[in-house]
Amino acid sequence: MNERGAVFQPELIELMKSVLEEATVMLPEAKRTSAIKADIASQILACAARGERDPAALKRSALLAVIECSHYSHDISPERRAV
């Protein structure tokens, strides 16, 4: 990433949008707030800026970051935690 930030190709932007939606759906509906969605998007962007392109890895990283810095981990069922 350069001083001004990362530049993403349109295909990667579409991939990141898809990952964001998939990750958001994994949260309980009551926790799908704009703030949580912004946190997830921020983590996806950060991972992509470091070169990650695997959708599963992007989603896993984003969800783990949100779970680790929130009190919402108890709200996600074990099935949903298995990203």
PDB file with SEQRES, HELIX, SHEET and CRYST1 records, atoms N, CA, C and O in Angstrom:
SEQRES   1 A   83  MET ASN GLU ARG GLY ALA VAL PHE GLN PRO GLU LEU ILE          
SEQRES   2 A   83  GLU LEU MET LYS SER VAL LEU GLU GLU ALA THR VAL MET          
SEQRES   3 A   83  LEU PRO GLU ALA LYS ARG THR SER ALA ILE LYS ALA ASP          
SEQRES   4 A   83  ILE ALA SER GLN ILE LEU ALA CYS ALA ALA ARG GLY GLU          
SEQRES   5 A   83  ARG ASP PRO ALA ALA LEU LYS ARG SER ALA LEU LEU ALA          
SEQRES   6 A   83  VAL ILE GLU CYS SER HIS TYR SER HIS ASP ILE SER PRO          
SEQRES   7 A   83  GLU ARG ARG ALA VAL                                          
HELIX    1 AA1 PRO A   10  VAL A   25  1                                  16    
HELIX    2 AA2 GLU A   29  LYS A   31  5                                   3    
HELIX    3 AA3 SER A   34  ALA A   49  1                                  16    
HELIX    4 AA4 PRO A   55  GLU A   68  1                                  14    
HELIX    5 AA5 SER A   73  ASP A   75  5                                   3    
HELIX    6 AA6 PRO A   78  ARG A   81  1                                   4    
CRYST1    1.000    1.000    1.000  90.00  90.00  90.00 P 1           1          
ATOM      1  N   MET A   1       0.848  -1.170   0.000  1.00  0.00           N  
ATOM      2  CA  MET A   1       0.000   0.000   0.000  1.00  0.00           C  
ATOM      3  C   MET A   1       0.898   1.238   0.000  1.00  0.00           C  
ATOM      4  O   MET A   1       1.883   1.289   0.737  1.00  0.00           O  
ATOM      5  N   ASN A   2       0.566   2.231  -0.818  1.00  0.00           N  
ATOM      6  CA  ASN A   2       1.356   3.454  -0.860  1.00  0.00           C  
ATOM      7  C   ASN A   2       0.840   4.487   0.136  1.00  0.00           C  
ATOM      8  O   ASN A   2      -0.102   4.221   0.882  1.00  0.00           O  
ATOM      9  N   GLU A   3       1.462   5.669   0.143  1.00  0.00           N  
ATOM     10  CA  GLU A   3       1.081   6.712   1.100  1.00  0.00           C  
ATOM     11  C   GLU A   3      -0.381   7.107   1.006  1.00  0.00           C  
ATOM     12  O   GLU A   3      -1.018   7.403   2.016  1.00  0.00           O  
ATOM     13  N   ARG A   4      -0.901   7.111  -0.184  1.00  0.00           N  
ATOM     14  CA  ARG A   4      -2.278   7.555  -0.396  1.00  0.00           C  
ATOM     15  C   ARG A   4      -3.294   6.446  -0.183  1.00  0.00           C  
ATOM     16  O   ARG A   4      -4.495   6.718  -0.178  1.00  0.00           O  
ATOM     17  N   GLY A   5      -2.868   5.248  -0.014  1.00  0.00           N  
ATOM     18  CA  GLY A   5      -3.792   4.143   0.187  1.00  0.00           C  
ATOM     19  C   GLY A   5      -3.715   3.151  -0.953  1.00  0.00           C  
ATOM     20  O   GLY A   5      -2.895   3.283  -1.862  1.00  0.00           O  
ATOM     21  N   ALA A   6      -4.574   2.163  -0.889  1.00  0.00           N  
ATOM     22  CA  ALA A   6      -4.582   1.110  -1.889  1.00  0.00           C  
ATOM     23  C   ALA A   6      -5.497   1.481  -3.048  1.00  0.00           C  
ATOM     24  O   ALA A   6      -6.460   2.230  -2.887  1.00  0.00           O  
ATOM     25  N   VAL A   7      -5.180   0.950  -4.198  1.00  0.00           N  
ATOM     26  CA  VAL A   7      -6.027   1.084  -5.374  1.00  0.00           C  
ATOM     27  C   VAL A   7      -6.490  -0.316  -5.732  1.00  0.00           C  
ATOM     28  O   VAL A   7      -5.673  -1.215  -5.929  1.00  0.00           O  
ATOM     29  N   PHE A   8      -7.798  -0.501  -5.817  1.00  0.00           N  
ATOM     30  CA  PHE A   8      -8.364  -1.816  -6.070  1.00  0.00           C  
ATOM     31  C   PHE A   8      -9.003  -1.872  -7.455  1.00  0.00           C  
ATOM     32  O   PHE A   8      -9.688  -0.941  -7.879  1.00  0.00           O  
ATOM     33  N   GLN A   9      -8.766  -2.971  -8.142  1.00  0.00           N  
ATOM     34  CA  GLN A   9      -9.388  -3.204  -9.438  1.00  0.00           C  
ATOM     35  C   GLN A   9     -10.884  -3.473  -9.247  1.00  0.00           C  
ATOM     36  O   GLN A   9     -11.293  -3.946  -8.186  1.00  0.00           O  
ATOM     37  N   PRO A  10     -11.703  -3.177 -10.264  1.00  0.00           N  
ATOM     38  CA  PRO A  10     -13.151  -3.388 -10.146  1.00  0.00           C  
ATOM     39  C   PRO A  10     -13.535  -4.805  -9.736  1.00  0.00           C  
ATOM     40  O   PRO A  10     -14.488  -4.992  -8.979  1.00  0.00           O  
ATOM     41  N   GLU A  11     -12.804  -5.808 -10.226  1.00  0.00           N  
ATOM     42  CA  GLU A  11     -13.124  -7.193  -9.874  1.00  0.00           C  
ATOM     43  C   GLU A  11     -12.918  -7.446  -8.384  1.00  0.00           C  
ATOM     44  O   GLU A  11     -13.698  -8.157  -7.750  1.00  0.00           O  
ATOM     45  N   LEU A  12     -11.860  -6.858  -7.836  1.00  0.00           N  
ATOM     46  CA  LEU A  12     -11.599  -7.027  -6.406  1.00  0.00           C  
ATOM     47  C   LEU A  12     -12.636  -6.284  -5.575  1.00  0.00           C  
ATOM     48  O   LEU A  12     -13.045  -6.758  -4.516  1.00  0.00           O  
ATOM     49  N   ILE A  13     -13.052  -5.139  -6.047  1.00  0.00           N  
ATOM     50  CA  ILE A  13     -14.101  -4.389  -5.334  1.00  0.00           C  
ATOM     51  C   ILE A  13     -15.380  -5.224  -5.274  1.00  0.00           C  
ATOM     52  O   ILE A  13     -16.028  -5.292  -4.230  1.00  0.00           O  
ATOM     53  N   GLU A  14     -15.739  -5.853  -6.377  1.00  0.00           N  
ATOM     54  CA  GLU A  14     -16.923  -6.720  -6.390  1.00  0.00           C  
ATOM     55  C   GLU A  14     -16.747  -7.898  -5.440  1.00  0.00           C  
ATOM     56  O   GLU A  14     -17.680  -8.270  -4.728  1.00  0.00           O  
ATOM     57  N   LEU A  15     -15.560  -8.481  -5.429  1.00  0.00           N  
ATOM     58  CA  LEU A  15     -15.267  -9.587  -4.516  1.00  0.00           C  
ATOM     59  C   LEU A  15     -15.421  -9.126  -3.065  1.00  0.00           C  
ATOM     60  O   LEU A  15     -16.038  -9.819  -2.256  1.00  0.00           O  
ATOM     61  N   MET A  16     -14.865  -7.964  -2.737  1.00  0.00           N  
ATOM     62  CA  MET A  16     -14.944  -7.451  -1.366  1.00  0.00           C  
ATOM     63  C   MET A  16     -16.388  -7.157  -0.973  1.00  0.00           C  
ATOM     64  O   MET A  16     -16.781  -7.413   0.165  1.00  0.00           O  
ATOM     65  N   LYS A  17     -17.176  -6.628  -1.890  1.00  0.00           N  
ATOM     66  CA  LYS A  17     -18.593  -6.375  -1.607  1.00  0.00           C  
ATOM     67  C   LYS A  17     -19.324  -7.676  -1.312  1.00  0.00           C  
ATOM     68  O   LYS A  17     -20.146  -7.745  -0.398  1.00  0.00           O  
ATOM     69  N   SER A  18     -19.022  -8.694  -2.085  1.00  0.00           N  
ATOM     70  CA  SER A  18     -19.640 -10.001  -1.884  1.00  0.00           C  
ATOM     71  C   SER A  18     -19.245 -10.588  -0.529  1.00  0.00           C  
ATOM     72  O   SER A  18     -20.087 -11.120   0.194  1.00  0.00           O  
ATOM     73  N   VAL A  19     -17.973 -10.490  -0.196  1.00  0.00           N  
ATOM     74  CA  VAL A  19     -17.489 -10.988   1.099  1.00  0.00           C  
ATOM     75  C   VAL A  19     -18.152 -10.226   2.239  1.00  0.00           C  
ATOM     76  O   VAL A  19     -18.533 -10.825   3.245  1.00  0.00           O  
ATOM     77  N   LEU A  20     -18.294  -8.921   2.095  1.00  0.00           N  
ATOM     78  CA  LEU A  20     -18.954  -8.114   3.125  1.00  0.00           C  
ATOM     79  C   LEU A  20     -20.387  -8.588   3.347  1.00  0.00           C  
ATOM     80  O   LEU A  20     -20.819  -8.750   4.488  1.00  0.00           O  
ATOM     81  N   GLU A  21     -21.111  -8.806   2.277  1.00  0.00           N  
ATOM     82  CA  GLU A  21     -22.492  -9.269   2.412  1.00  0.00           C  
ATOM     83  C   GLU A  21     -22.554 -10.655   3.044  1.00  0.00           C  
ATOM     84  O   GLU A  21     -23.395 -10.903   3.909  1.00  0.00           O  
ATOM     85  N   GLU A  22     -21.680 -11.553   2.626  1.00  0.00           N  
ATOM     86  CA  GLU A  22     -21.655 -12.904   3.198  1.00  0.00           C  
ATOM     87  C   GLU A  22     -21.311 -12.867   4.684  1.00  0.00           C  
ATOM     88  O   GLU A  22     -21.919 -13.578   5.485  1.00  0.00           O  
ATOM     89  N   ALA A  23     -20.354 -12.050   5.044  1.00  0.00           N  
ATOM     90  CA  ALA A  23     -19.954 -11.946   6.451  1.00  0.00           C  
ATOM     91  C   ALA A  23     -21.072 -11.345   7.289  1.00  0.00           C  
ATOM     92  O   ALA A  23     -21.331 -11.800   8.403  1.00  0.00           O  
ATOM     93  N   THR A  24     -21.730 -10.333   6.761  1.00  0.00           N  
ATOM     94  CA  THR A  24     -22.814  -9.675   7.487  1.00  0.00           C  
ATOM     95  C   THR A  24     -23.959 -10.643   7.749  1.00  0.00           C  
ATOM     96  O   THR A  24     -24.544 -10.635   8.832  1.00  0.00           O  
ATOM     97  N   VAL A  25     -24.282 -11.471   6.774  1.00  0.00           N  
ATOM     98  CA  VAL A  25     -25.365 -12.445   6.918  1.00  0.00           C  
ATOM     99  C   VAL A  25     -25.079 -13.445   8.029  1.00  0.00           C  
ATOM    100  O   VAL A  25     -26.007 -14.007   8.611  1.00  0.00           O  
ATOM    101  N   MET A  26     -23.814 -13.670   8.327  1.00  0.00           N  
ATOM    102  CA  MET A  26     -23.455 -14.640   9.362  1.00  0.00           C  
ATOM    103  C   MET A  26     -23.730 -14.122  10.773  1.00  0.00           C  
ATOM    104  O   MET A  26     -23.765 -14.905  11.722  1.00  0.00           O  
ATOM    105  N   LEU A  27     -23.922 -12.831  10.917  1.00  0.00           N  
ATOM    106  CA  LEU A  27     -24.224 -12.256  12.223  1.00  0.00           C  
ATOM    107  C   LEU A  27     -25.713 -12.366  12.513  1.00  0.00           C  
ATOM    108  O   LEU A  27     -26.519 -12.414  11.584  1.00  0.00           O  
ATOM    109  N   PRO A  28     -26.089 -12.407  13.781  1.00  0.00           N  
ATOM    110  CA  PRO A  28     -27.515 -12.368  14.107  1.00  0.00           C  
ATOM    111  C   PRO A  28     -28.113 -11.073  13.543  1.00  0.00           C  
ATOM    112  O   PRO A  28     -27.451 -10.035  13.534  1.00  0.00           O  
ATOM    113  N   GLU A  29     -29.331 -11.136  13.087  1.00  0.00           N  
ATOM    114  CA  GLU A  29     -29.956  -9.984  12.428  1.00  0.00           C  
ATOM    115  C   GLU A  29     -29.895  -8.715  13.277  1.00  0.00           C  
ATOM    116  O   GLU A  29     -29.681  -7.627  12.743  1.00  0.00           O  
ATOM    117  N   ALA A  30     -30.077  -8.838  14.568  1.00  0.00           N  
ATOM    118  CA  ALA A  30     -30.051  -7.671  15.449  1.00  0.00           C  
ATOM    119  C   ALA A  30     -28.668  -7.016  15.516  1.00  0.00           C  
ATOM    120  O   ALA A  30     -28.550  -5.851  15.895  1.00  0.00           O  
ATOM    121  N   LYS A  31     -27.637  -7.753  15.152  1.00  0.00           N  
ATOM    122  CA  LYS A  31     -26.268  -7.230  15.211  1.00  0.00           C  
ATOM    123  C   LYS A  31     -25.768  -6.722  13.860  1.00  0.00           C  
ATOM    124  O   LYS A  31     -24.613  -6.314  13.742  1.00  0.00           O  
ATOM    125  N   ARG A  32     -26.612  -6.743  12.861  1.00  0.00           N  
ATOM    126  CA  ARG A  32     -26.210  -6.283  11.531  1.00  0.00           C  
ATOM    127  C   ARG A  32     -26.359  -4.770  11.417  1.00  0.00           C  
ATOM    128  O   ARG A  32     -27.067  -4.260  10.549  1.00  0.00           O  
ATOM    129  N   THR A  33     -25.691  -4.086  12.294  1.00  0.00           N  
ATOM    130  CA  THR A  33     -25.785  -2.626  12.322  1.00  0.00           C  
ATOM    131  C   THR A  33     -24.801  -2.016  11.328  1.00  0.00           C  
ATOM    132  O   THR A  33     -23.882  -2.679  10.846  1.00  0.00           O  
ATOM    133  N   SER A  34     -25.017  -0.751  11.042  1.00  0.00           N  
ATOM    134  CA  SER A  34     -24.105  -0.069  10.124  1.00  0.00           C  
ATOM    135  C   SER A  34     -22.700   0.028  10.723  1.00  0.00           C  
ATOM    136  O   SER A  34     -21.711  -0.010   9.991  1.00  0.00           O  
ATOM    137  N   ALA A  35     -22.607   0.152  12.040  1.00  0.00           N  
ATOM    138  CA  ALA A  35     -21.288   0.233  12.692  1.00  0.00           C  
ATOM    139  C   ALA A  35     -20.531  -1.092  12.561  1.00  0.00           C  
ATOM    140  O   ALA A  35     -19.340  -1.098  12.248  1.00  0.00           O  
ATOM    141  N   ILE A  36     -21.208  -2.196  12.796  1.00  0.00           N  
ATOM    142  CA  ILE A  36     -20.564  -3.507  12.666  1.00  0.00           C  
ATOM    143  C   ILE A  36     -20.212  -3.761  11.209  1.00  0.00           C  
ATOM    144  O   ILE A  36     -19.132  -4.270  10.908  1.00  0.00           O  
ATOM    145  N   LYS A  37     -21.116  -3.411  10.305  1.00  0.00           N  
ATOM    146  CA  LYS A  37     -20.839  -3.598   8.882  1.00  0.00           C  
ATOM    147  C   LYS A  37     -19.627  -2.764   8.463  1.00  0.00           C  
ATOM    148  O   LYS A  37     -18.819  -3.213   7.650  1.00  0.00           O  
ATOM    149  N   ALA A  38     -19.497  -1.564   9.007  1.00  0.00           N  
ATOM    150  CA  ALA A  38     -18.329  -0.716   8.708  1.00  0.00           C  
ATOM    151  C   ALA A  38     -17.050  -1.355   9.248  1.00  0.00           C  
ATOM    152  O   ALA A  38     -16.010  -1.302   8.592  1.00  0.00           O  
ATOM    153  N   ASP A  39     -17.114  -1.954  10.429  1.00  0.00           N  
ATOM    154  CA  ASP A  39     -15.945  -2.641  10.992  1.00  0.00           C  
ATOM    155  C   ASP A  39     -15.527  -3.817  10.104  1.00  0.00           C  
ATOM    156  O   ASP A  39     -14.342  -4.031   9.847  1.00  0.00           O  
ATOM    157  N   ILE A  40     -16.517  -4.566   9.649  1.00  0.00           N  
ATOM    158  CA  ILE A  40     -16.222  -5.703   8.777  1.00  0.00           C  
ATOM    159  C   ILE A  40     -15.604  -5.214   7.473  1.00  0.00           C  
ATOM    160  O   ILE A  40     -14.607  -5.765   7.007  1.00  0.00           O  
ATOM    161  N   ALA A  41     -16.199  -4.178   6.885  1.00  0.00           N  
ATOM    162  CA  ALA A  41     -15.677  -3.631   5.627  1.00  0.00           C  
ATOM    163  C   ALA A  41     -14.256  -3.126   5.795  1.00  0.00           C  
ATOM    164  O   ALA A  41     -13.414  -3.330   4.920  1.00  0.00           O  
ATOM    165  N   SER A  42     -13.988  -2.474   6.901  1.00  0.00           N  
ATOM    166  CA  SER A  42     -12.654  -1.951   7.169  1.00  0.00           C  
ATOM    167  C   SER A  42     -11.620  -3.076   7.233  1.00  0.00           C  
ATOM    168  O   SER A  42     -10.518  -2.948   6.700  1.00  0.00           O  
ATOM    169  N   GLN A  43     -11.983  -4.164   7.881  1.00  0.00           N  
ATOM    170  CA  GLN A  43     -11.063  -5.300   7.984  1.00  0.00           C  
ATOM    171  C   GLN A  43     -10.846  -5.955   6.624  1.00  0.00           C  
ATOM    172  O   GLN A  43      -9.727  -6.347   6.294  1.00  0.00           O  
ATOM    173  N   ILE A  44     -11.903  -6.073   5.842  1.00  0.00           N  
ATOM    174  CA  ILE A  44     -11.779  -6.641   4.496  1.00  0.00           C  
ATOM    175  C   ILE A  44     -10.847  -5.777   3.659  1.00  0.00           C  
ATOM    176  O   ILE A  44      -9.971  -6.295   2.967  1.00  0.00           O  
ATOM    177  N   LEU A  45     -11.032  -4.473   3.720  1.00  0.00           N  
ATOM    178  CA  LEU A  45     -10.164  -3.551   2.969  1.00  0.00           C  
ATOM    179  C   LEU A  45      -8.709  -3.678   3.409  1.00  0.00           C  
ATOM    180  O   LEU A  45      -7.804  -3.698   2.575  1.00  0.00           O  
ATOM    181  N   ALA A  46      -8.489  -3.763   4.710  1.00  0.00           N  
ATOM    182  CA  ALA A  46      -7.122  -3.875   5.222  1.00  0.00           C  
ATOM    183  C   ALA A  46      -6.460  -5.157   4.738  1.00  0.00           C  
ATOM    184  O   ALA A  46      -5.298  -5.147   4.331  1.00  0.00           O  
ATOM    185  N   CYS A  47      -7.197  -6.255   4.782  1.00  0.00           N  
ATOM    186  CA  CYS A  47      -6.632  -7.539   4.314  1.00  0.00           C  
ATOM    187  C   CYS A  47      -6.352  -7.495   2.818  1.00  0.00           C  
ATOM    188  O   CYS A  47      -5.310  -7.970   2.365  1.00  0.00           O  
ATOM    189  N   ALA A  48      -7.261  -6.938   2.063  1.00  0.00           N  
ATOM    190  CA  ALA A  48      -7.065  -6.844   0.614  1.00  0.00           C  
ATOM    191  C   ALA A  48      -5.881  -5.945   0.289  1.00  0.00           C  
ATOM    192  O   ALA A  48      -5.142  -6.210  -0.659  1.00  0.00           O  
ATOM    193  N   ALA A  49      -5.697  -4.894   1.061  1.00  0.00           N  
ATOM    194  CA  ALA A  49      -4.563  -3.989   0.846  1.00  0.00           C  
ATOM    195  C   ALA A  49      -3.238  -4.697   1.111  1.00  0.00           C  
ATOM    196  O   ALA A  49      -2.209  -4.334   0.541  1.00  0.00           O  
ATOM    197  N   ARG A  50      -3.267  -5.716   1.983  1.00  0.00           N  
ATOM    198  CA  ARG A  50      -2.059  -6.502   2.252  1.00  0.00           C  
ATOM    199  C   ARG A  50      -1.867  -7.605   1.222  1.00  0.00           C  
ATOM    200  O   ARG A  50      -0.890  -8.350   1.288  1.00  0.00           O  
ATOM    201  N   GLY A  51      -2.784  -7.717   0.279  1.00  0.00           N  
ATOM    202  CA  GLY A  51      -2.621  -8.685  -0.800  1.00  0.00           C  
ATOM    203  C   GLY A  51      -3.516  -9.905  -0.744  1.00  0.00           C  
ATOM    204  O   GLY A  51      -3.464 -10.739  -1.648  1.00  0.00           O  
ATOM    205  N   GLU A  52      -4.338 -10.038   0.292  1.00  0.00           N  
ATOM    206  CA  GLU A  52      -5.213 -11.209   0.401  1.00  0.00           C  
ATOM    207  C   GLU A  52      -6.296 -11.138  -0.680  1.00  0.00           C  
ATOM    208  O   GLU A  52      -6.910 -10.092  -0.889  1.00  0.00           O  
ATOM    209  N   ARG A  53      -6.519 -12.258  -1.360  1.00  0.00           N  
ATOM    210  CA  ARG A  53      -7.530 -12.310  -2.414  1.00  0.00           C  
ATOM    211  C   ARG A  53      -8.500 -13.478  -2.246  1.00  0.00           C  
ATOM    212  O   ARG A  53      -9.499 -13.564  -2.961  1.00  0.00           O  
ATOM    213  N   ASP A  54      -8.210 -14.371  -1.309  1.00  0.00           N  
ATOM    214  CA  ASP A  54      -9.074 -15.523  -1.084  1.00  0.00           C  
ATOM    215  C   ASP A  54     -10.332 -15.073  -0.337  1.00  0.00           C  
ATOM    216  O   ASP A  54     -10.227 -14.557   0.776  1.00  0.00           O  
ATOM    217  N   PRO A  55     -11.522 -15.258  -0.925  1.00  0.00           N  
ATOM    218  CA  PRO A  55     -12.752 -14.810  -0.270  1.00  0.00           C  
ATOM    219  C   PRO A  55     -12.960 -15.397   1.122  1.00  0.00           C  
ATOM    220  O   PRO A  55     -13.393 -14.693   2.035  1.00  0.00           O  
ATOM    221  N   ALA A  56     -12.656 -16.677   1.288  1.00  0.00           N  
ATOM    222  CA  ALA A  56     -12.836 -17.313   2.606  1.00  0.00           C  
ATOM    223  C   ALA A  56     -11.897 -16.692   3.635  1.00  0.00           C  
ATOM    224  O   ALA A  56     -12.295 -16.466   4.778  1.00  0.00           O  
ATOM    225  N   ALA A  57     -10.668 -16.419   3.245  1.00  0.00           N  
ATOM    226  CA  ALA A  57      -9.706 -15.807   4.166  1.00  0.00           C  
ATOM    227  C   ALA A  57     -10.122 -14.378   4.513  1.00  0.00           C  
ATOM    228  O   ALA A  57      -9.992 -13.956   5.661  1.00  0.00           O  
ATOM    229  N   LEU A  58     -10.616 -13.642   3.536  1.00  0.00           N  
ATOM    230  CA  LEU A  58     -11.086 -12.274   3.806  1.00  0.00           C  
ATOM    231  C   LEU A  58     -12.252 -12.288   4.788  1.00  0.00           C  
ATOM    232  O   LEU A  58     -12.290 -11.500   5.733  1.00  0.00           O  
ATOM    233  N   LYS A  59     -13.200 -13.188   4.556  1.00  0.00           N  
ATOM    234  CA  LYS A  59     -14.370 -13.276   5.434  1.00  0.00           C  
ATOM    235  C   LYS A  59     -13.969 -13.711   6.837  1.00  0.00           C  
ATOM    236  O   LYS A  59     -14.426 -13.135   7.824  1.00  0.00           O  
ATOM    237  N   ARG A  60     -13.129 -14.714   6.924  1.00  0.00           N  
ATOM    238  CA  ARG A  60     -12.680 -15.214   8.232  1.00  0.00           C  
ATOM    239  C   ARG A  60     -11.977 -14.109   9.017  1.00  0.00           C  
ATOM    240  O   ARG A  60     -12.259 -13.910  10.198  1.00  0.00           O  
ATOM    241  N   SER A  61     -11.084 -13.406   8.378  1.00  0.00           N  
ATOM    242  CA  SER A  61     -10.341 -12.336   9.031  1.00  0.00           C  
ATOM    243  C   SER A  61     -11.274 -11.225   9.506  1.00  0.00           C  
ATOM    244  O   SER A  61     -11.137 -10.715  10.619  1.00  0.00           O  
ATOM    245  N   ALA A  62     -12.203 -10.866   8.668  1.00  0.00           N  
ATOM    246  CA  ALA A  62     -13.137  -9.793   9.023  1.00  0.00           C  
ATOM    247  C   ALA A  62     -14.004 -10.179  10.213  1.00  0.00           C  
ATOM    248  O   ALA A  62     -14.173  -9.395  11.147  1.00  0.00           O  
ATOM    249  N   LEU A  63     -14.549 -11.381  10.177  1.00  0.00           N  
ATOM    250  CA  LEU A  63     -15.405 -11.823  11.280  1.00  0.00           C  
ATOM    251  C   LEU A  63     -14.623 -12.010  12.570  1.00  0.00           C  
ATOM    252  O   LEU A  63     -15.108 -11.653  13.643  1.00  0.00           O  
ATOM    253  N   LEU A  64     -13.442 -12.555  12.482  1.00  0.00           N  
ATOM    254  CA  LEU A  64     -12.635 -12.730  13.689  1.00  0.00           C  
ATOM    255  C   LEU A  64     -12.285 -11.390  14.315  1.00  0.00           C  
ATOM    256  O   LEU A  64     -12.302 -11.252  15.539  1.00  0.00           O  
ATOM    257  N   ALA A  65     -11.973 -10.420  13.501  1.00  0.00           N  
ATOM    258  CA  ALA A  65     -11.639  -9.100  14.028  1.00  0.00           C  
ATOM    259  C   ALA A  65     -12.835  -8.489  14.744  1.00  0.00           C  
ATOM    260  O   ALA A  65     -12.682  -7.887  15.807  1.00  0.00           O  
ATOM    261  N   VAL A  66     -14.017  -8.637  14.171  1.00  0.00           N  
ATOM    262  CA  VAL A  66     -15.218  -8.083  14.796  1.00  0.00           C  
ATOM    263  C   VAL A  66     -15.538  -8.831  16.080  1.00  0.00           C  
ATOM    264  O   VAL A  66     -15.901  -8.216  17.083  1.00  0.00           O  
ATOM    265  N   ILE A  67     -15.409 -10.143  16.057  1.00  0.00           N  
ATOM    266  CA  ILE A  67     -15.703 -10.947  17.247  1.00  0.00           C  
ATOM    267  C   ILE A  67     -14.721 -10.628  18.369  1.00  0.00           C  
ATOM    268  O   ILE A  67     -15.120 -10.479  19.524  1.00  0.00           O  
ATOM    269  N   GLU A  68     -13.438 -10.523  18.030  1.00  0.00           N  
ATOM    270  CA  GLU A  68     -12.418 -10.287  19.046  1.00  0.00           C  
ATOM    271  C   GLU A  68     -12.542  -8.922  19.707  1.00  0.00           C  
ATOM    272  O   GLU A  68     -12.187  -8.774  20.877  1.00  0.00           O  
ATOM    273  N   CYS A  69     -13.031  -7.932  18.994  1.00  0.00           N  
ATOM    274  CA  CYS A  69     -13.106  -6.586  19.578  1.00  0.00           C  
ATOM    275  C   CYS A  69     -14.527  -6.210  19.956  1.00  0.00           C  
ATOM    276  O   CYS A  69     -14.840  -5.028  20.100  1.00  0.00           O  
ATOM    277  N   SER A  70     -15.390  -7.207  20.119  1.00  0.00           N  
ATOM    278  CA  SER A  70     -16.766  -6.896  20.494  1.00  0.00           C  
ATOM    279  C   SER A  70     -17.265  -7.888  21.530  1.00  0.00           C  
ATOM    280  O   SER A  70     -16.579  -8.837  21.911  1.00  0.00           O  
ATOM    281  N   HIS A  71     -18.456  -7.635  21.956  1.00  0.00           N  
ATOM    282  CA  HIS A  71     -19.110  -8.535  22.899  1.00  0.00           C  
ATOM    283  C   HIS A  71     -20.110  -9.429  22.185  1.00  0.00           C  
ATOM    284  O   HIS A  71     -20.964 -10.038  22.829  1.00  0.00           O  
ATOM    285  N   TYR A  72     -20.017  -9.515  20.873  1.00  0.00           N  
ATOM    286  CA  TYR A  72     -21.009 -10.225  20.085  1.00  0.00           C  
ATOM    287  C   TYR A  72     -20.664 -11.684  19.843  1.00  0.00           C  
ATOM    288  O   TYR A  72     -21.484 -12.411  19.282  1.00  0.00           O  
ATOM    289  N   SER A  73     -19.500 -12.134  20.238  1.00  0.00           N  
ATOM    290  CA  SER A  73     -19.108 -13.505  19.916  1.00  0.00           C  
ATOM    291  C   SER A  73     -20.081 -14.524  20.497  1.00  0.00           C  
ATOM    292  O   SER A  73     -20.276 -15.590  19.912  1.00  0.00           O  
ATOM    293  N   HIS A  74     -20.690 -14.216  21.631  1.00  0.00           N  
ATOM    294  CA  HIS A  74     -21.622 -15.161  22.226  1.00  0.00           C  
ATOM    295  C   HIS A  74     -22.920 -15.244  21.441  1.00  0.00           C  
ATOM    296  O   HIS A  74     -23.705 -16.170  21.645  1.00  0.00           O  
ATOM    297  N   ASP A  75     -23.162 -14.281  20.536  1.00  0.00           N  
ATOM    298  CA  ASP A  75     -24.389 -14.270  19.754  1.00  0.00           C  
ATOM    299  C   ASP A  75     -24.283 -15.066  18.466  1.00  0.00           C  
ATOM    300  O   ASP A  75     -25.286 -15.261  17.779  1.00  0.00           O  
ATOM    301  N   ILE A  76     -23.091 -15.529  18.126  1.00  0.00           N  
ATOM    302  CA  ILE A  76     -22.910 -16.243  16.875  1.00  0.00           C  
ATOM    303  C   ILE A  76     -22.875 -17.735  17.172  1.00  0.00           C  
ATOM    304  O   ILE A  76     -22.058 -18.208  17.963  1.00  0.00           O  
ATOM    305  N   SER A  77     -23.767 -18.460  16.531  1.00  0.00           N  
ATOM    306  CA  SER A  77     -23.852 -19.890  16.776  1.00  0.00           C  
ATOM    307  C   SER A  77     -22.566 -20.577  16.321  1.00  0.00           C  
ATOM    308  O   SER A  77     -21.864 -20.061  15.451  1.00  0.00           O  
ATOM    309  N   PRO A  78     -22.254 -21.728  16.895  1.00  0.00           N  
ATOM    310  CA  PRO A  78     -21.054 -22.464  16.486  1.00  0.00           C  
ATOM    311  C   PRO A  78     -21.038 -22.764  14.990  1.00  0.00           C  
ATOM    312  O   PRO A  78     -19.977 -22.752  14.366  1.00  0.00           O  
ATOM    313  N   GLU A  79     -22.216 -23.034  14.410  1.00  0.00           N  
ATOM    314  CA  GLU A  79     -22.273 -23.314  12.970  1.00  0.00           C  
ATOM    315  C   GLU A  79     -21.841 -22.084  12.174  1.00  0.00           C  
ATOM    316  O   GLU A  79     -21.139 -22.208  11.170  1.00  0.00           O  
ATOM    317  N   ARG A  80     -22.253 -20.919  12.612  1.00  0.00           N  
ATOM    318  CA  ARG A  80     -21.892 -19.686  11.914  1.00  0.00           C  
ATOM    319  C   ARG A  80     -20.452 -19.298  12.157  1.00  0.00           C  
ATOM    320  O   ARG A  80     -19.850 -18.624  11.321  1.00  0.00           O  
ATOM    321  N   ARG A  81     -19.876 -19.711  13.292  1.00  0.00           N  
ATOM    322  CA  ARG A  81     -18.473 -19.384  13.568  1.00  0.00           C  
ATOM    323  C   ARG A  81     -17.530 -20.149  12.657  1.00  0.00           C  
ATOM    324  O   ARG A  81     -16.415 -19.693  12.404  1.00  0.00           O  
ATOM    325  N   ALA A  82     -17.954 -21.304  12.160  1.00  0.00           N  
ATOM    326  CA  ALA A  82     -17.123 -22.115  11.275  1.00  0.00           C  
ATOM    327  C   ALA A  82     -17.166 -21.494   9.883  1.00  0.00           C  
ATOM    328  O   ALA A  82     -17.902 -21.952   9.009  1.00  0.00           O  
ATOM    329  N   VAL A  83     -16.381 -20.460   9.693  1.00  0.00           N  
ATOM    330  CA  VAL A  83     -16.392 -19.692   8.444  1.00  0.00           C  
ATOM    331  C   VAL A  83     -15.757 -20.475   7.337  1.00  0.00           C  
ATOM    332  O   VAL A  83     -15.674 -19.992   6.208  1.00  0.00           O  
TER     333      VAL A  83                                                      
END                                                                             
